[in-house]
Amino acid sequence: MMSRRAQEYLVAAIIFFLFVSVLYMSLGYGPRARLVPVPIAVLGIILIAGQVIWQNLRSGDDLQIDTLDLFTGGKRSHAPDGDGKAPVAVDPADDQSAGREDGWRRWLSSEIAPFALVGLVLVLFFVFGPLLAVLMFTAGYFVLSGQCTLPRGLIYAAVCSGVFYLLFGVVLEVDLNRGLVMPFINQFVRF
Amino acid sequence: MDMFDAMVVGFVALLTPQALLFITIGVVYGLVIGILPGLGGIVAMTLLLPFAVGFEPAAFLGMLLGAHIGTIWGSSVTSILFNVPGAAKSLPLIFDGYPMTLRGEAERALGASAMAALLGGVIGAVFLALCIPIVRPLILLLGPSELLIMALWGMTVIATFSEGSVLKGLTAACAGVLVAFIGMDPVTATPRFTFDTLYLLDGVSFPIAMIGIFAVAEMMKLYVKGDSIVSRDVIKNVSSVWDGVRDNFDHIWLVVRASLIGLWIGVLPGIGASTGSIAAYAHAVQTSKTPETFGTGNVEGVIAPDATLGANEGGGLLPTLAFGIPGGDTMALLLIAFYNMGISPGPQMLTENLDMVFTLIWIVVLASMMVAVIGLAVSPLLARMPNLPANFMIPIVLSICFIGAFTVRGRIADVIVAGLFGGIGYLMEKYHYSRSNFVIGMVLAVMIERNLHISLTLYGEFFLFTRPATLTLFLLLVMTTVWPFVRSRRRRATKQLEIDEGGSR
């Protein structure tokens, strides 16, 4: 696993690459079309480069200039990580209380699992459409997370889906009957 | 018709069962929509437009404005309880509202929010009525170049409140601006960053990006955290809504000042409530007796932005009605509703149809009162929501998010985009690139580009130097951006000097 500093550099490099890509693409547009994107991309490149340079110059120290300190004369309280802002989410990768798993498992659970969860929901939406996806996802999550038994999970999921159907399908008149397999299901239901 | 007669006639027009019923329906509808991520005021009002034909104007306008005001407080609720702003204008409520929830003071925060919004709405309406004769010449002085600089200033000011470093905050803002440029350029009709896909030609929808970058990302974070938003074992509810109500009267002058900020920001067309709520928050810090407590759950940090948001609606009515210039996107919808009803906004609204103007002002007051009453009644129930276990919250909220994303344009691709922004938001949160700045950059991007093009066309390339007001605002922008660095450098030098002196003794 990478150290926090290495991760920060990687993220900065990706952002730098994105700004450079935007700059490259913008140069292909007409003068009026690129009038704002080009300076913004250049500014972004300067800012991210400055952030990386500053991090290098000030080892172990993020750039923490806080204008709220300007207003408070430096009296504003500072959280343990020194930024003095509203509580920042604990980095799951750094949180020692996140679990007693070894490094690889902790990395999997903290990094890959949330993306996998969102990916699963998206696949369900694409294949089965909004309503069926909600029913399957909520029922599956309630049951597999141990929140409730299968019958109760199905009931809760059906109630949730029913409420969503009323709110979005009936009141807002959104067509929830979409998805890759819905035409086949509709034929089956009609038959 | 003189002002007093117009006030009375405008109020009487609302004293019909249909008008009062419609305002109530609008408020409840708006509250529900406001709490749902992504379905903000603009969506709520859009869905009501078809009802413009067939109902009396006062009743329909009551429902329309009532829904809009309901969504404002609804978006404040999600900011306070879940650290997820329902709209960009509710962003500052995250700074102190959410820490109050974490401390077990969710009811107090919600009570303070509801009462501040009510007082802001009433104060804003009163001052608006008094200011109508004065405001008009001032509004006409502002040109596109001044609006451009104010939009840029809004971005840099917001960057200074970002979590993490200012450089990261500004980087996030730049990224947000560039994302907003995806799609067809409105000035030259050039497809930008579309990769020849039809979907991206329409650009990235703002509500979808918001759903992903805040709501989906929060659920991803909660999934990893594996607990409730507020740990049940540690935090008990230690407050009531009436504590929050009392807080407003303990800080009544802050409420008044924040309301005036909201009113004037609302009056200036195109600025948007986001800038106003941030400005109000900064003002609260500046004038507080305990500035060091901001960011940790200071109720003043909730009162000021909400009072501003309450007053902003009244202010936004003035340029909309008097000049046909919408004060924001929701006011643009109001304009459409007017045209549908055969009413033409313009200077004559302040002379021949002044009673209609006061009808709208009274609607803002009544709707604000209803929102406060309903809000205070349901706040104890809403305050329990963060204590729900994660395994209960995650599937429901994620489902609402993705269905909400689908609802915006009826496309499955929007759901995928919401998921993508969810991943981006999760990573931004992890590495301290401010999501708030990103979203504000998206919001202000169109205003920046449009006003820049207009300024160059009207005033030439050197408009910055040929227009004194523009130059003044620009210098103010540079000062407020550079000053934090200068001050920090001075503070470090002072500390180093103290250390050196202490060591030499």
Interface residues (C-beta under 8 A of the other chain):
Chain A: Q7 E8 V11 I15 L18 F19 V22 M25 S26 Y29 G30 R32 A33 L35 V36 P37 I40 A41 L43 G44 L47 I48 G50 Q51 W54 D62 L63 Q64 I65 D66 T67 L68 D69 L70 F71 T72 G73 G74 K75 R76 S77 A79 D83 G84 K85 A86 P87 V88 A89 V90 D91 P92 A93 A98 S109 S110 A113 P114 F115 L117 V118 G119 V121 L122 F125 F126 P130 A133 V134 F137 T138 Y141 F142 S145 G146 Q147 C160 F164 F168 L172 V174 D175 L176 R178 G179
Chain B: L47 I94 F95 D96 Y98 P99 L102 T160 F161 S162 E163 G164 S165 V166 L167 K168 L170 T171 C174 A175 V177 L178 F181 D185 V187 T188 T190 R192 F193 V216 M220 K221 Y223 V224 K225 G226 A282 V285 Q286 P291 E292 T293 F294 G295 T296 P389 N391 F392 I394 P395 I396 L398 S399 I400 F402 I403 F406 T407 G410 I412 V415 I416 G419 G422 G423 Y426 L427 E429 K430 Y431 H432 Y433 A445 I448 E449 L452 H453 L456 T480 W483 P484 F485 R487 S488 R491
